[in-house]
Amino acid sequence: MRVDPHTEKVKLFPLPIGTGYANLNTTTFDRNGTLWFTGQSGIYGRLVPSTCNREVFKALRGIGPYGISRTPDGTLYFASLAGSDVGRIDLQTG
């Protein structure tokens, strides 16, 4: 969701059709301004604000992706609560 502070107009960015219940949780931006997010139902994804392009990926180990963060060198990682693992995201391919 994006809110224009001058007009208070709200723009929604729904997930692609077929994503299902995502249980979205945390977000972070990469160095290019792409918004990355996690969903505890077993997904993570990205939204490119300049193009409104949205992509959703299935976490390799299933349900649980929760926290997501960018390191100082620009690498993105997410943590899975249910899977007790950490995943590194390839920024080019997802």
KOLGU-944928 format. One record per residue (C-alpha): residue in one letter; residue number from 1; y, z, x. Coordinates in nm, 2 decimals, m for minus. Each point is the difference from the previous one (the first is absolute). Example, Ala and Ser with C-alpha at 12.3 -4.5 7.8 and 13.67 -1.06 7.14 Angstrom:
BEGIN
[pt 'a',1,[m0.45,0.78,1.23]]
[pt 's',2,[0.34,m0.07,0.14]]
***
This chain:
BEGIN
[pt 'm',1,[0.00,0.00,0.00]]
[pt 'r',2,[0.35,m0.08,0.12]]
[pt 'v',3,[0.32,0.14,m0.15]]
[pt 'd',4,[0.33,m0.17,0.05]]
[pt 'p',5,[0.25,0.29,0.06]]
[pt 'h',6,[0.29,m0.20,m0.15]]
[pt 't',7,[m0.16,m0.12,m0.32]]
[pt 'e',8,[m0.28,0.25,m0.03]]
[pt 'k',9,[m0.22,m0.30,m0.07]]
[pt 'v',10,[m0.37,0.07,0.07]]
[pt 'k',11,[m0.24,m0.27,0.15]]
[pt 'l',12,[m0.37,0.07,m0.02]]
[pt 'f',13,[m0.26,m0.14,0.23]]
[pt 'p',14,[m0.33,0.02,m0.18]]
[pt 'l',15,[m0.32,m0.02,0.19]]
[pt 'p',16,[m0.19,m0.33,m0.02]]
[pt 'i',17,[m0.21,m0.06,m0.31]]
[pt 'g',18,[m0.35,0.13,0.06]]
[pt 't',19,[0.10,0.29,0.22]]
[pt 'g',20,[m0.10,0.25,m0.26]]
[pt 'y',21,[0.09,0.37,0.01]]
[pt 'a',22,[0.15,0.05,0.35]]
[pt 'n',23,[0.11,0.37,0.00]]
[pt 'l',24,[0.28,m0.09,0.24]]
[pt 'n',25,[0.12,0.27,0.24]]
[pt 't',26,[0.19,m0.05,0.32]]
[pt 't',27,[0.21,m0.27,0.16]]
[pt 't',28,[0.16,m0.10,0.32]]
[pt 'f',29,[0.19,m0.30,0.13]]
[pt 'd',30,[m0.11,m0.21,0.30]]
[pt 'r',31,[0.26,m0.13,0.25]]
[pt 'n',32,[0.05,m0.32,m0.20]]
[pt 'g',33,[0.10,0.19,m0.32]]
[pt 't',34,[m0.34,m0.05,m0.18]]
[pt 'l',35,[m0.09,0.29,m0.21]]
[pt 'w',36,[m0.36,0.12,0.04]]
[pt 'f',37,[m0.17,0.23,m0.24]]
[pt 't',38,[m0.33,0.18,m0.07]]
[pt 'g',39,[m0.20,0.06,m0.32]]
[pt 'q',40,[m0.27,0.27,m0.02]]
[pt 's',41,[m0.22,m0.23,m0.21]]
[pt 'g',42,[m0.09,m0.18,0.33]]
[pt 'i',43,[0.29,m0.24,0.07]]
[pt 'y',44,[0.30,m0.04,0.22]]
[pt 'g',45,[0.25,m0.28,m0.01]]
[pt 'r',46,[0.34,m0.15,0.07]]
[pt 'l',47,[0.31,m0.12,m0.17]]
[pt 'v',48,[0.24,m0.23,0.18]]
[pt 'p',49,[0.34,0.09,m0.17]]
[pt 's',50,[0.17,m0.33,0.10]]
[pt 't',51,[m0.26,m0.22,m0.17]]
[pt 'c',52,[m0.15,0.25,m0.25]]
[pt 'n',53,[m0.34,m0.10,0.14]]
[pt 'r',54,[m0.27,0.26,m0.07]]
[pt 'e',55,[m0.34,0.03,0.15]]
[pt 'v',56,[m0.27,0.26,m0.06]]
[pt 'f',57,[m0.30,0.06,0.24]]
[pt 'k',58,[m0.31,0.21,m0.06]]
[pt 'a',59,[m0.05,0.28,0.25]]
[pt 'l',60,[m0.32,m0.06,0.20]]
[pt 'r',61,[m0.13,0.34,m0.07]]
[pt 'g',62,[0.09,0.02,m0.37]]
[pt 'i',63,[0.19,0.26,m0.19]]
[pt 'g',64,[0.24,0.24,0.15]]
[pt 'p',65,[0.29,m0.17,0.18]]
[pt 'y',66,[0.29,0.24,m0.03]]
[pt 'g',67,[0.24,0.04,0.29]]
[pt 'i',68,[0.15,m0.29,0.19]]
[pt 's',69,[0.23,0.00,0.30]]
[pt 'r',70,[0.16,m0.22,0.27]]
[pt 't',71,[m0.03,0.11,0.36]]
[pt 'p',72,[0.29,m0.05,0.25]]
[pt 'd',73,[m0.16,m0.32,0.13]]
[pt 'g',74,[m0.01,m0.14,m0.35]]
[pt 't',75,[m0.37,0.04,m0.07]]
[pt 'l',76,[m0.10,0.10,m0.36]]
[pt 'y',77,[m0.27,0.25,m0.08]]
[pt 'f',78,[m0.12,0.15,m0.33]]
[pt 'a',79,[m0.21,0.31,m0.05]]
[pt 's',80,[m0.28,0.03,m0.26]]
[pt 'l',81,[m0.05,0.33,m0.17]]
[pt 'a',82,[m0.33,m0.09,m0.16]]
[pt 'g',83,[m0.13,m0.20,0.30]]
[pt 's',84,[0.11,0.25,0.27]]
[pt 'd',85,[0.11,m0.30,0.21]]
[pt 'v',86,[0.31,m0.17,0.14]]
[pt 'g',87,[0.05,m0.38,m0.03]]
[pt 'r',88,[0.23,m0.22,0.22]]
[pt 'i',89,[0.17,m0.28,m0.19]]
[pt 'd',90,[0.03,m0.35,0.15]]
[pt 'l',91,[0.36,m0.09,m0.10]]
[pt 'q',92,[m0.08,m0.38,0.00]]
[pt 't',93,[m0.32,0.00,m0.20]]
[pt 'g',94,[0.01,0.33,m0.18]]
***
